[in-house]
Amino acid sequence: MATDSDLALRCSNLHRYLGQGEGRVHVLKGVSFEAQRGQVYAIVGPSGCGKSTLLYLLGLLDRQDDGEITINGKVMSQSSDADRTAARGENIGFVFQFHFLMQEFTALDNVMMPMRKLGKLTPEQMEARARDLLGEVGLREKAHRLGTQLSGGEQQRVAIARALANEPSIILADEPTGNLDVKNSTMVFDLLTRLAKENGQAVILVTHNPDIANRCDFVRPMRDGLFV
């Protein structure tokens, strides 16, 4: 049984409806879940079962219609937009299927962006940390390349470095290898999970890839808005 200090995230009885009137759909039907630091969780299931909706709620990018979300012991369910934005910047790193790099900026600048937004480090500290993270993902030599000068696998590795920039306790990954070939998929997954375990971060990833799901610590299958 996890102690509260081990838990990075907990949600209970989450409900989410999308759409209006006759088109209103009950997407999440009372989902409860908890994630411990240093563990990797795969959420799997058919398209439309609510996986990505859940991830967006956990990442405080959307609001649930009912239920509670607690991040590092702090209940976020009814918090203001400003508090949610601050909690996201400090506690949560995102890796999406599409890396969403700023293509006109260098790899180094992309990794520094979350740190600039959080504003806790000096410019020199930010640059040193960004270089270290790019080294961790094997791209130290390409720090000054623009997004357009990197391969798909390299861009996704920059996205991982960026997600780790503020040392978040939670990494949320939505199909992080969905755009990559087998070799790059394996490398990106290995990298994400190794760095998260070394840093004691909880990783929650949505994936359709059974090979990747089976290598996670826990697999939570979803169907019709509920874990099964």
mmCIF file of the C-alpha atoms, coordinates in Angstrom:
data_MODEL
# 
_entry.id   MODEL 
# 
loop_
_atom_site.group_PDB 
_atom_site.id 
_atom_site.type_symbol 
_atom_site.label_atom_id 
_atom_site.label_alt_id 
_atom_site.label_comp_id 
_atom_site.label_asym_id 
_atom_site.label_entity_id 
_atom_site.label_seq_id 
_atom_site.pdbx_PDB_ins_code 
_atom_site.Cartn_x 
_atom_site.Cartn_y 
_atom_site.Cartn_z 
_atom_site.occupancy 
_atom_site.B_iso_or_equiv 
_atom_site.pdbx_formal_charge 
_atom_site.auth_seq_id 
_atom_site.auth_comp_id 
_atom_site.auth_asym_id 
_atom_site.auth_atom_id 
_atom_site.pdbx_PDB_model_num 
ATOM 1   C CA . MET A 1 1   ? 0.000   0.000  0.000   1.00 0.00 ? 1   MET A CA 1 
ATOM 2   C CA . ALA A 1 2   ? 1.471   3.327  -1.056  1.00 0.00 ? 2   ALA A CA 1 
ATOM 3   C CA . THR A 1 3   ? 1.960   5.959  1.609   1.00 0.00 ? 3   THR A CA 1 
ATOM 4   C CA . ASP A 1 4   ? 0.821   9.499  0.828   1.00 0.00 ? 4   ASP A CA 1 
ATOM 5   C CA . SER A 1 5   ? 4.447   10.619 0.458   1.00 0.00 ? 5   SER A CA 1 
ATOM 6   C CA . ASP A 1 6   ? 4.938   7.996  -2.310  1.00 0.00 ? 6   ASP A CA 1 
ATOM 7   C CA . LEU A 1 7   ? 1.913   9.222  -4.236  1.00 0.00 ? 7   LEU A CA 1 
ATOM 8   C CA . ALA A 1 8   ? 2.478   11.851 -6.875  1.00 0.00 ? 8   ALA A CA 1 
ATOM 9   C CA . LEU A 1 9   ? -1.105  11.834 -8.087  1.00 0.00 ? 9   LEU A CA 1 
ATOM 10  C CA . ARG A 1 10  ? -4.496  10.521 -7.071  1.00 0.00 ? 10  ARG A CA 1 
ATOM 11  C CA . CYS A 1 11  ? -7.901  10.926 -8.656  1.00 0.00 ? 11  CYS A CA 1 
ATOM 12  C CA . SER A 1 12  ? -11.209 9.604  -7.416  1.00 0.00 ? 12  SER A CA 1 
ATOM 13  C CA . ASN A 1 13  ? -14.592 9.196  -9.084  1.00 0.00 ? 13  ASN A CA 1 
ATOM 14  C CA . LEU A 1 14  ? -13.844 11.388 -12.111 1.00 0.00 ? 14  LEU A CA 1 
ATOM 15  C CA . HIS A 1 15  ? -16.741 12.098 -14.447 1.00 0.00 ? 15  HIS A CA 1 
ATOM 16  C CA . ARG A 1 16  ? -16.507 14.044 -17.697 1.00 0.00 ? 16  ARG A CA 1 
ATOM 17  C CA . TYR A 1 17  ? -19.210 14.841 -20.225 1.00 0.00 ? 17  TYR A CA 1 
ATOM 18  C CA . LEU A 1 18  ? -18.455 16.229 -23.678 1.00 0.00 ? 18  LEU A CA 1 
ATOM 19  C CA . GLY A 1 19  ? -20.834 17.830 -26.156 1.00 0.00 ? 19  GLY A CA 1 
ATOM 20  C CA . GLN A 1 20  ? -24.212 19.485 -25.751 1.00 0.00 ? 20  GLN A CA 1 
ATOM 21  C CA . GLY A 1 21  ? -27.862 18.461 -25.788 1.00 0.00 ? 21  GLY A CA 1 
ATOM 22  C CA . GLU A 1 22  ? -28.635 15.180 -27.541 1.00 0.00 ? 22  GLU A CA 1 
ATOM 23  C CA . GLY A 1 23  ? -24.993 14.869 -28.567 1.00 0.00 ? 23  GLY A CA 1 
ATOM 24  C CA . ARG A 1 24  ? -23.789 14.953 -24.940 1.00 0.00 ? 24  ARG A CA 1 
ATOM 25  C CA . VAL A 1 25  ? -21.569 11.958 -24.177 1.00 0.00 ? 25  VAL A CA 1 
ATOM 26  C CA . HIS A 1 26  ? -20.579 10.582 -20.769 1.00 0.00 ? 26  HIS A CA 1 
ATOM 27  C CA . VAL A 1 27  ? -16.865 10.038 -21.558 1.00 0.00 ? 27  VAL A CA 1 
ATOM 28  C CA . LEU A 1 28  ? -15.526 9.224  -18.063 1.00 0.00 ? 28  LEU A CA 1 
ATOM 29  C CA . LYS A 1 29  ? -17.901 7.408  -15.716 1.00 0.00 ? 29  LYS A CA 1 
ATOM 30  C CA . GLY A 1 30  ? -16.308 7.537  -12.268 1.00 0.00 ? 30  GLY A CA 1 
ATOM 31  C CA . VAL A 1 31  ? -12.603 6.804  -12.810 1.00 0.00 ? 31  VAL A CA 1 
ATOM 32  C CA . SER A 1 32  ? -10.295 6.389  -9.806  1.00 0.00 ? 32  SER A CA 1 
ATOM 33  C CA . PHE A 1 33  ? -6.534  6.010  -10.104 1.00 0.00 ? 33  PHE A CA 1 
ATOM 34  C CA . GLU A 1 34  ? -3.318  6.663  -8.230  1.00 0.00 ? 34  GLU A CA 1 
ATOM 35  C CA . ALA A 1 35  ? 0.295   6.920  -9.344  1.00 0.00 ? 35  ALA A CA 1 
ATOM 36  C CA . GLN A 1 36  ? 3.397   6.423  -7.211  1.00 0.00 ? 36  GLN A CA 1 
ATOM 37  C CA . ARG A 1 37  ? 6.741   8.095  -7.762  1.00 0.00 ? 37  ARG A CA 1 
ATOM 38  C CA . GLY A 1 38  ? 9.254   5.977  -9.685  1.00 0.00 ? 38  GLY A CA 1 
ATOM 39  C CA . GLN A 1 39  ? 6.564   3.814  -11.341 1.00 0.00 ? 39  GLN A CA 1 
ATOM 40  C CA . VAL A 1 40  ? 5.412   3.669  -14.961 1.00 0.00 ? 40  VAL A CA 1 
ATOM 41  C CA . TYR A 1 41  ? 1.715   3.201  -15.742 1.00 0.00 ? 41  TYR A CA 1 
ATOM 42  C CA . ALA A 1 42  ? 0.228   2.359  -19.146 1.00 0.00 ? 42  ALA A CA 1 
ATOM 43  C CA . ILE A 1 43  ? -3.400  3.234  -19.880 1.00 0.00 ? 43  ILE A CA 1 
ATOM 44  C CA . VAL A 1 44  ? -4.601  1.123  -22.795 1.00 0.00 ? 44  VAL A CA 1 
ATOM 45  C CA . GLY A 1 45  ? -7.882  0.590  -24.605 1.00 0.00 ? 45  GLY A CA 1 
ATOM 46  C CA . PRO A 1 46  ? -9.739  1.202  -27.863 1.00 0.00 ? 46  PRO A CA 1 
ATOM 47  C CA . SER A 1 47  ? -10.025 4.652  -29.423 1.00 0.00 ? 47  SER A CA 1 
ATOM 48  C CA . GLY A 1 48  ? -12.758 6.720  -27.805 1.00 0.00 ? 48  GLY A CA 1 
ATOM 49  C CA . CYS A 1 49  ? -12.714 4.901  -24.455 1.00 0.00 ? 49  CYS A CA 1 
ATOM 50  C CA . GLY A 1 50  ? -11.620 8.021  -22.540 1.00 0.00 ? 50  GLY A CA 1 
ATOM 51  C CA . LYS A 1 51  ? -7.836  7.542  -22.232 1.00 0.00 ? 51  LYS A CA 1 
ATOM 52  C CA . SER A 1 52  ? -6.754  10.922 -23.574 1.00 0.00 ? 52  SER A CA 1 
ATOM 53  C CA . THR A 1 53  ? -9.638  12.706 -21.832 1.00 0.00 ? 53  THR A CA 1 
ATOM 54  C CA . LEU A 1 54  ? -8.395  11.263 -18.536 1.00 0.00 ? 54  LEU A CA 1 
ATOM 55  C CA . LEU A 1 55  ? -4.819  12.351 -19.286 1.00 0.00 ? 55  LEU A CA 1 
ATOM 56  C CA . TYR A 1 56  ? -5.936  15.918 -20.010 1.00 0.00 ? 56  TYR A CA 1 
ATOM 57  C CA . LEU A 1 57  ? -7.861  16.033 -16.721 1.00 0.00 ? 57  LEU A CA 1 
ATOM 58  C CA . LEU A 1 58  ? -4.892  14.668 -14.768 1.00 0.00 ? 58  LEU A CA 1 
ATOM 59  C CA . GLY A 1 59  ? -2.684  17.273 -16.450 1.00 0.00 ? 59  GLY A CA 1 
ATOM 60  C CA . LEU A 1 60  ? -5.085  20.055 -15.387 1.00 0.00 ? 60  LEU A CA 1 
ATOM 61  C CA . LEU A 1 61  ? -5.608  20.993 -19.047 1.00 0.00 ? 61  LEU A CA 1 
ATOM 62  C CA . ASP A 1 62  ? -9.343  20.368 -18.693 1.00 0.00 ? 62  ASP A CA 1 
ATOM 63  C CA . ARG A 1 63  ? -11.806 20.323 -15.788 1.00 0.00 ? 63  ARG A CA 1 
ATOM 64  C CA . GLN A 1 64  ? -13.824 17.315 -14.679 1.00 0.00 ? 64  GLN A CA 1 
ATOM 65  C CA . ASP A 1 65  ? -17.581 17.547 -14.144 1.00 0.00 ? 65  ASP A CA 1 
ATOM 66  C CA . ASP A 1 66  ? -17.336 15.622 -10.872 1.00 0.00 ? 66  ASP A CA 1 
ATOM 67  C CA . GLY A 1 67  ? -14.692 13.936 -8.749  1.00 0.00 ? 67  GLY A CA 1 
ATOM 68  C CA . GLU A 1 68  ? -11.389 14.961 -7.218  1.00 0.00 ? 68  GLU A CA 1 
ATOM 69  C CA . ILE A 1 69  ? -7.758  15.254 -8.370  1.00 0.00 ? 69  ILE A CA 1 
ATOM 70  C CA . THR A 1 70  ? -4.910  15.504 -5.878  1.00 0.00 ? 70  THR A CA 1 
ATOM 71  C CA . ILE A 1 71  ? -1.351  16.325 -6.939  1.00 0.00 ? 71  ILE A CA 1 
ATOM 72  C CA . ASN A 1 72  ? 1.422   15.895 -4.372  1.00 0.00 ? 72  ASN A CA 1 
ATOM 73  C CA . GLY A 1 73  ? -1.119  16.008 -1.575  1.00 0.00 ? 73  GLY A CA 1 
ATOM 74  C CA . LYS A 1 74  ? -2.840  19.178 -2.799  1.00 0.00 ? 74  LYS A CA 1 
ATOM 75  C CA . VAL A 1 75  ? -6.458  18.955 -3.968  1.00 0.00 ? 75  VAL A CA 1 
ATOM 76  C CA . MET A 1 76  ? -6.663  20.684 -7.360  1.00 0.00 ? 76  MET A CA 1 
ATOM 77  C CA . SER A 1 77  ? -10.263 19.941 -8.347  1.00 0.00 ? 77  SER A CA 1 
ATOM 78  C CA . GLN A 1 78  ? -11.742 23.334 -7.463  1.00 0.00 ? 78  GLN A CA 1 
ATOM 79  C CA . SER A 1 79  ? -8.594  25.437 -7.761  1.00 0.00 ? 79  SER A CA 1 
ATOM 80  C CA . SER A 1 80  ? -8.427  28.640 -9.809  1.00 0.00 ? 80  SER A CA 1 
ATOM 81  C CA . ASP A 1 81  ? -7.014  28.741 -13.339 1.00 0.00 ? 81  ASP A CA 1 
ATOM 82  C CA . ALA A 1 82  ? -3.940  30.575 -12.021 1.00 0.00 ? 82  ALA A CA 1 
ATOM 83  C CA . ASP A 1 83  ? -3.294  27.882 -9.375  1.00 0.00 ? 83  ASP A CA 1 
ATOM 84  C CA . ARG A 1 84  ? -3.759  25.145 -11.965 1.00 0.00 ? 84  ARG A CA 1 
ATOM 85  C CA . THR A 1 85  ? -1.320  26.819 -14.366 1.00 0.00 ? 85  THR A CA 1 
ATOM 86  C CA . ALA A 1 86  ? 1.256   27.162 -11.571 1.00 0.00 ? 86  ALA A CA 1 
ATOM 87  C CA . ALA A 1 87  ? 0.781   23.519 -10.514 1.00 0.00 ? 87  ALA A CA 1 
ATOM 88  C CA . ARG A 1 88  ? 1.206   22.365 -14.130 1.00 0.00 ? 88  ARG A CA 1 
ATOM 89  C CA . GLY A 1 89  ? 4.435   24.293 -14.554 1.00 0.00 ? 89  GLY A CA 1 
ATOM 90  C CA . GLU A 1 90  ? 5.915   22.972 -11.339 1.00 0.00 ? 90  GLU A CA 1 
ATOM 91  C CA . ASN A 1 91  ? 4.617   19.404 -11.085 1.00 0.00 ? 91  ASN A CA 1 
ATOM 92  C CA . ILE A 1 92  ? 3.757   18.074 -14.541 1.00 0.00 ? 92  ILE A CA 1 
ATOM 93  C CA . GLY A 1 93  ? 5.769   17.359 -17.689 1.00 0.00 ? 93  GLY A CA 1 
ATOM 94  C CA . PHE A 1 94  ? 3.973   16.516 -20.940 1.00 0.00 ? 94  PHE A CA 1 
ATOM 95  C CA . VAL A 1 95  ? 5.129   14.393 -23.872 1.00 0.00 ? 95  VAL A CA 1 
ATOM 96  C CA . PHE A 1 96  ? 2.649   14.191 -26.758 1.00 0.00 ? 96  PHE A CA 1 
ATOM 97  C CA . GLN A 1 97  ? 2.545   12.064 -29.904 1.00 0.00 ? 97  GLN A CA 1 
ATOM 98  C CA . PHE A 1 98  ? 3.490   15.170 -31.893 1.00 0.00 ? 98  PHE A CA 1 
ATOM 99  C CA . HIS A 1 99  ? 6.479   16.755 -30.203 1.00 0.00 ? 99  HIS A CA 1 
ATOM 100 C CA . PHE A 1 100 ? 5.163   20.347 -30.558 1.00 0.00 ? 100 PHE A CA 1 
ATOM 101 C CA . LEU A 1 101 ? 8.660   21.811 -30.681 1.00 0.00 ? 101 LEU A CA 1 
ATOM 102 C CA . MET A 1 102 ? 8.981   25.470 -31.646 1.00 0.00 ? 102 MET A CA 1 
ATOM 103 C CA . GLN A 1 103 ? 10.614  24.774 -35.000 1.00 0.00 ? 103 GLN A CA 1 
ATOM 104 C CA . GLU A 1 104 ? 12.226  28.207 -35.373 1.00 0.00 ? 104 GLU A CA 1 
ATOM 105 C CA . PHE A 1 105 ? 14.071  27.763 -32.050 1.00 0.00 ? 105 PHE A CA 1 
ATOM 106 C CA . THR A 1 106 ? 17.054  25.567 -31.245 1.00 0.00 ? 106 THR A CA 1 
ATOM 107 C CA . ALA A 1 107 ? 16.828  22.332 -29.268 1.00 0.00 ? 107 ALA A CA 1 
ATOM 108 C CA . LEU A 1 108 ? 18.451  24.204 -26.360 1.00 0.00 ? 108 LEU A CA 1 
ATOM 109 C CA . ASP A 1 109 ? 15.855  27.006 -26.475 1.00 0.00 ? 109 ASP A CA 1 
ATOM 110 C CA . ASN A 1 110 ? 13.004  24.491 -26.602 1.00 0.00 ? 110 ASN A CA 1 
ATOM 111 C CA . VAL A 1 111 ? 14.250  22.738 -23.453 1.00 0.00 ? 111 VAL A CA 1 
ATOM 112 C CA . MET A 1 112 ? 14.760  26.057 -21.652 1.00 0.00 ? 112 MET A CA 1 
ATOM 113 C CA . MET A 1 113 ? 11.209  27.308 -22.338 1.00 0.00 ? 113 MET A CA 1 
ATOM 114 C CA . PRO A 1 114 ? 9.467   25.641 -19.356 1.00 0.00 ? 114 PRO A CA 1 
ATOM 115 C CA . MET A 1 115 ? 12.278  26.851 -17.061 1.00 0.00 ? 115 MET A CA 1 
ATOM 116 C CA . ARG A 1 116 ? 11.907  30.421 -18.327 1.00 0.00 ? 116 ARG A CA 1 
ATOM 117 C CA . LYS A 1 117 ? 8.188   30.239 -17.645 1.00 0.00 ? 117 LYS A CA 1 
ATOM 118 C CA . LEU A 1 118 ? 8.682   28.907 -14.110 1.00 0.00 ? 118 LEU A CA 1 
ATOM 119 C CA . GLY A 1 119 ? 11.340  31.542 -13.457 1.00 0.00 ? 119 GLY A CA 1 
ATOM 120 C CA . LYS A 1 120 ? 13.192  29.796 -10.626 1.00 0.00 ? 120 LYS A CA 1 
ATOM 121 C CA . LEU A 1 121 ? 16.678  29.570 -12.162 1.00 0.00 ? 121 LEU A CA 1 
ATOM 122 C CA . THR A 1 122 ? 19.130  32.142 -13.468 1.00 0.00 ? 122 THR A CA 1 
ATOM 123 C CA . PRO A 1 123 ? 19.693  32.184 -17.255 1.00 0.00 ? 123 PRO A CA 1 
ATOM 124 C CA . GLU A 1 124 ? 23.059  30.471 -16.708 1.00 0.00 ? 124 GLU A CA 1 
ATOM 125 C CA . GLN A 1 125 ? 21.487  27.736 -14.571 1.00 0.00 ? 125 GLN A CA 1 
ATOM 126 C CA . MET A 1 126 ? 18.735  27.215 -17.152 1.00 0.00 ? 126 MET A CA 1 
ATOM 127 C CA . GLU A 1 127 ? 21.230  26.814 -19.970 1.00 0.00 ? 127 GLU A CA 1 
ATOM 128 C CA . ALA A 1 128 ? 23.408  24.422 -17.948 1.00 0.00 ? 128 ALA A CA 1 
ATOM 129 C CA . ARG A 1 129 ? 20.383  22.287 -17.028 1.00 0.00 ? 129 ARG A CA 1 
ATOM 130 C CA . ALA A 1 130 ? 19.110  22.268 -20.623 1.00 0.00 ? 130 ALA A CA 1 
ATOM 131 C CA . ARG A 1 131 ? 22.542  21.132 -21.871 1.00 0.00 ? 131 ARG A CA 1 
ATOM 132 C CA . ASP A 1 132 ? 22.643  18.384 -19.232 1.00 0.00 ? 132 ASP A CA 1 
ATOM 133 C CA . LEU A 1 133 ? 19.183  17.166 -20.237 1.00 0.00 ? 133 LEU A CA 1 
ATOM 134 C CA . LEU A 1 134 ? 20.081  17.156 -23.926 1.00 0.00 ? 134 LEU A CA 1 
ATOM 135 C CA . GLY A 1 135 ? 23.143  15.120 -22.942 1.00 0.00 ? 135 GLY A CA 1 
ATOM 136 C CA . GLU A 1 136 ? 20.864  12.662 -21.122 1.00 0.00 ? 136 GLU A CA 1 
ATOM 137 C CA . VAL A 1 137 ? 18.837  12.147 -24.290 1.00 0.00 ? 137 VAL A CA 1 
ATOM 138 C CA . GLY A 1 138 ? 21.960  11.843 -26.448 1.00 0.00 ? 138 GLY A CA 1 
ATOM 139 C CA . LEU A 1 139 ? 21.688  15.213 -28.187 1.00 0.00 ? 139 LEU A CA 1 
ATOM 140 C CA . ARG A 1 140 ? 24.312  17.375 -26.470 1.00 0.00 ? 140 ARG A CA 1 
ATOM 141 C CA . GLU A 1 141 ? 26.104  17.872 -29.803 1.00 0.00 ? 141 GLU A CA 1 
ATOM 142 C CA . LYS A 1 142 ? 22.881  19.061 -31.471 1.00 0.00 ? 142 LYS A CA 1 
ATOM 143 C CA . ALA A 1 143 ? 21.898  21.668 -28.870 1.00 0.00 ? 143 ALA A CA 1 
ATOM 144 C CA . HIS A 1 144 ? 22.089  24.519 -31.396 1.00 0.00 ? 144 HIS A CA 1 
ATOM 145 C CA . ARG A 1 145 ? 20.217  22.820 -34.213 1.00 0.00 ? 145 ARG A CA 1 
ATOM 146 C CA . LEU A 1 146 ? 16.777  24.121 -35.098 1.00 0.00 ? 146 LEU A CA 1 
ATOM 147 C CA . GLY A 1 147 ? 13.781  21.819 -34.797 1.00 0.00 ? 147 GLY A CA 1 
ATOM 148 C CA . THR A 1 148 ? 13.687  21.608 -38.595 1.00 0.00 ? 148 THR A CA 1 
ATOM 149 C CA . GLN A 1 149 ? 17.235  20.183 -38.603 1.00 0.00 ? 149 GLN A CA 1 
ATOM 150 C CA . LEU A 1 150 ? 16.383  17.221 -36.345 1.00 0.00 ? 150 LEU A CA 1 
ATOM 151 C CA . SER A 1 151 ? 14.870  13.845 -37.286 1.00 0.00 ? 151 SER A CA 1 
ATOM 152 C CA . GLY A 1 152 ? 11.495  12.776 -35.883 1.00 0.00 ? 152 GLY A CA 1 
ATOM 153 C CA . GLY A 1 153 ? 13.135  10.589 -33.239 1.00 0.00 ? 153 GLY A CA 1 
ATOM 154 C CA . GLU A 1 154 ? 15.509  13.396 -32.264 1.00 0.00 ? 154 GLU A CA 1 
ATOM 155 C CA . GLN A 1 155 ? 12.658  15.884 -31.970 1.00 0.00 ? 155 GLN A CA 1 
ATOM 156 C CA . GLN A 1 156 ? 10.775  13.509 -29.673 1.00 0.00 ? 156 GLN A CA 1 
ATOM 157 C CA . ARG A 1 157 ? 13.907  13.150 -27.525 1.00 0.00 ? 157 ARG A CA 1 
ATOM 158 C CA . VAL A 1 158 ? 14.088  16.959 -27.254 1.00 0.00 ? 158 VAL A CA 1 
ATOM 159 C CA . ALA A 1 159 ? 10.419  16.878 -26.191 1.00 0.00 ? 159 ALA A CA 1 
ATOM 160 C CA . ILE A 1 160 ? 11.334  14.434 -23.392 1.00 0.00 ? 160 ILE A CA 1 
ATOM 161 C CA . ALA A 1 161 ? 14.169  16.691 -22.236 1.00 0.00 ? 161 ALA A CA 1 
ATOM 162 C CA . ARG A 1 162 ? 11.716  19.610 -22.253 1.00 0.00 ? 162 ARG A CA 1 
ATOM 163 C CA . ALA A 1 163 ? 9.171   17.612 -20.229 1.00 0.00 ? 163 ALA A CA 1 
ATOM 164 C CA . LEU A 1 164 ? 11.850  16.946 -17.598 1.00 0.00 ? 164 LEU A CA 1 
ATOM 165 C CA . ALA A 1 165 ? 13.117  20.537 -17.505 1.00 0.00 ? 165 ALA A CA 1 
ATOM 166 C CA . ASN A 1 166 ? 11.393  21.645 -14.278 1.00 0.00 ? 166 ASN A CA 1 
ATOM 167 C CA . GLU A 1 167 ? 11.966  18.316 -12.493 1.00 0.00 ? 167 GLU A CA 1 
ATOM 168 C CA . PRO A 1 168 ? 8.222   17.554 -12.372 1.00 0.00 ? 168 PRO A CA 1 
ATOM 169 C CA . SER A 1 169 ? 6.974   14.759 -10.128 1.00 0.00 ? 169 SER A CA 1 
ATOM 170 C CA . ILE A 1 170 ? 4.577   13.560 -12.847 1.00 0.00 ? 170 ILE A CA 1 
ATOM 171 C CA . ILE A 1 171 ? 5.199   12.858 -16.546 1.00 0.00 ? 171 ILE A CA 1 
ATOM 172 C CA . LEU A 1 172 ? 2.089   12.486 -18.713 1.00 0.00 ? 172 LEU A CA 1 
ATOM 173 C CA . ALA A 1 173 ? 2.692   10.981 -22.148 1.00 0.00 ? 173 ALA A CA 1 
ATOM 174 C CA . ASP A 1 174 ? -0.010  10.660 -24.813 1.00 0.00 ? 174 ASP A CA 1 
ATOM 175 C CA . GLU A 1 175 ? 1.107   8.130  -27.454 1.00 0.00 ? 175 GLU A CA 1 
ATOM 176 C CA . PRO A 1 176 ? 4.724   9.349  -27.078 1.00 0.00 ? 176 PRO A CA 1 
ATOM 177 C CA . THR A 1 177 ? 6.045   6.807  -29.590 1.00 0.00 ? 177 THR A CA 1 
ATOM 178 C CA . GLY A 1 178 ? 3.031   6.795  -31.929 1.00 0.00 ? 178 GLY A CA 1 
ATOM 179 C CA . ASN A 1 179 ? 4.883   8.665  -34.686 1.00 0.00 ? 179 ASN A CA 1 
ATOM 180 C CA . LEU A 1 180 ? 8.146   6.732  -34.511 1.00 0.00 ? 180 LEU A CA 1 
ATOM 181 C CA . ASP A 1 181 ? 9.543   3.567  -36.056 1.00 0.00 ? 181 ASP A CA 1 
ATOM 182 C CA . VAL A 1 182 ? 10.244  0.535  -33.854 1.00 0.00 ? 182 VAL A CA 1 
ATOM 183 C CA . LYS A 1 183 ? 13.873  1.413  -33.142 1.00 0.00 ? 183 LYS A CA 1 
ATOM 184 C CA . ASN A 1 184 ? 13.116  5.007  -32.153 1.00 0.00 ? 184 ASN A CA 1 
ATOM 185 C CA . SER A 1 185 ? 9.985   3.941  -30.220 1.00 0.00 ? 185 SER A CA 1 
ATOM 186 C CA . THR A 1 186 ? 12.050  1.594  -28.083 1.00 0.00 ? 186 THR A CA 1 
ATOM 187 C CA . MET A 1 187 ? 14.741  4.199  -27.521 1.00 0.00 ? 187 MET A CA 1 
ATOM 188 C CA . VAL A 1 188 ? 12.275  6.946  -26.564 1.00 0.00 ? 188 VAL A CA 1 
ATOM 189 C CA . PHE A 1 189 ? 10.390  4.646  -24.189 1.00 0.00 ? 189 PHE A CA 1 
ATOM 190 C CA . ASP A 1 190 ? 13.593  3.360  -22.578 1.00 0.00 ? 190 ASP A CA 1 
ATOM 191 C CA . LEU A 1 191 ? 14.848  6.890  -22.146 1.00 0.00 ? 191 LEU A CA 1 
ATOM 192 C CA . LEU A 1 192 ? 11.629  8.214  -20.650 1.00 0.00 ? 192 LEU A CA 1 
ATOM 193 C CA . THR A 1 193 ? 11.294  5.376  -18.165 1.00 0.00 ? 193 THR A CA 1 
ATOM 194 C CA . ARG A 1 194 ? 14.960  5.311  -17.168 1.00 0.00 ? 194 ARG A CA 1 
ATOM 195 C CA . LEU A 1 195 ? 15.102  9.044  -16.474 1.00 0.00 ? 195 LEU A CA 1 
ATOM 196 C CA . ALA A 1 196 ? 11.796  8.951  -14.596 1.00 0.00 ? 196 ALA A CA 1 
ATOM 197 C CA . LYS A 1 197 ? 12.925  6.084  -12.382 1.00 0.00 ? 197 LYS A CA 1 
ATOM 198 C CA . GLU A 1 198 ? 16.261  7.780  -11.689 1.00 0.00 ? 198 GLU A CA 1 
ATOM 199 C CA . ASN A 1 199 ? 14.423  10.970 -10.719 1.00 0.00 ? 199 ASN A CA 1 
ATOM 200 C CA . GLY A 1 200 ? 11.586  9.275  -8.791  1.00 0.00 ? 200 GLY A CA 1 
ATOM 201 C CA . GLN A 1 201 ? 8.879   10.541 -11.142 1.00 0.00 ? 201 GLN A CA 1 
ATOM 202 C CA . ALA A 1 202 ? 5.517   8.927  -11.838 1.00 0.00 ? 202 ALA A CA 1 
ATOM 203 C CA . VAL A 1 203 ? 4.979   8.264  -15.557 1.00 0.00 ? 203 VAL A CA 1 
ATOM 204 C CA . ILE A 1 204 ? 1.469   7.806  -16.903 1.00 0.00 ? 204 ILE A CA 1 
ATOM 205 C CA . LEU A 1 205 ? 1.326   7.007  -20.584 1.00 0.00 ? 205 LEU A CA 1 
ATOM 206 C CA . VAL A 1 206 ? -1.489  6.350  -22.998 1.00 0.00 ? 206 VAL A CA 1 
ATOM 207 C CA . THR A 1 207 ? -0.459  3.885  -25.684 1.00 0.00 ? 207 THR A CA 1 
ATOM 208 C CA . HIS A 1 208 ? -1.859  1.588  -28.367 1.00 0.00 ? 208 HIS A CA 1 
ATOM 209 C CA . ASN A 1 209 ? 1.457   -0.252 -28.536 1.00 0.00 ? 209 ASN A CA 1 
ATOM 210 C CA . PRO A 1 210 ? 1.179   -3.584 -26.647 1.00 0.00 ? 210 PRO A CA 1 
ATOM 211 C CA . ASP A 1 211 ? 4.973   -4.061 -26.575 1.00 0.00 ? 211 ASP A CA 1 
ATOM 212 C CA . ILE A 1 212 ? 5.420   -0.767 -24.755 1.00 0.00 ? 212 ILE A CA 1 
ATOM 213 C CA . ALA A 1 213 ? 2.449   -1.342 -22.440 1.00 0.00 ? 213 ALA A CA 1 
ATOM 214 C CA . ASN A 1 214 ? 3.813   -4.728 -21.390 1.00 0.00 ? 214 ASN A CA 1 
ATOM 215 C CA . ARG A 1 215 ? 7.102   -3.153 -20.347 1.00 0.00 ? 215 ARG A CA 1 
ATOM 216 C CA . CYS A 1 216 ? 5.416   -0.739 -17.921 1.00 0.00 ? 216 CYS A CA 1 
ATOM 217 C CA . ASP A 1 217 ? 5.144   -1.483 -14.197 1.00 0.00 ? 217 ASP A CA 1 
ATOM 218 C CA . PHE A 1 218 ? 1.338   -1.381 -14.310 1.00 0.00 ? 218 PHE A CA 1 
ATOM 219 C CA . VAL A 1 219 ? -1.158  -1.698 -17.156 1.00 0.00 ? 219 VAL A CA 1 
ATOM 220 C CA . ARG A 1 220 ? -4.652  -0.240 -16.680 1.00 0.00 ? 220 ARG A CA 1 
ATOM 221 C CA . PRO A 1 221 ? -7.061  -1.243 -19.479 1.00 0.00 ? 221 PRO A CA 1 
ATOM 222 C CA . MET A 1 222 ? -9.945  1.183  -20.143 1.00 0.00 ? 222 MET A CA 1 
ATOM 223 C CA . ARG A 1 223 ? -13.246 0.528  -21.822 1.00 0.00 ? 223 ARG A CA 1 
ATOM 224 C CA . ASP A 1 224 ? -16.271 2.818  -22.174 1.00 0.00 ? 224 ASP A CA 1 
ATOM 225 C CA . GLY A 1 225 ? -15.034 5.406  -19.700 1.00 0.00 ? 225 GLY A CA 1 
ATOM 226 C CA . LEU A 1 226 ? -13.962 3.059  -16.917 1.00 0.00 ? 226 LEU A CA 1 
ATOM 227 C CA . PHE A 1 227 ? -10.974 0.962  -15.936 1.00 0.00 ? 227 PHE A CA 1 
ATOM 228 C CA . VAL A 1 228 ? -11.751 -2.727 -16.421 1.00 0.00 ? 228 VAL A CA 1 
# 
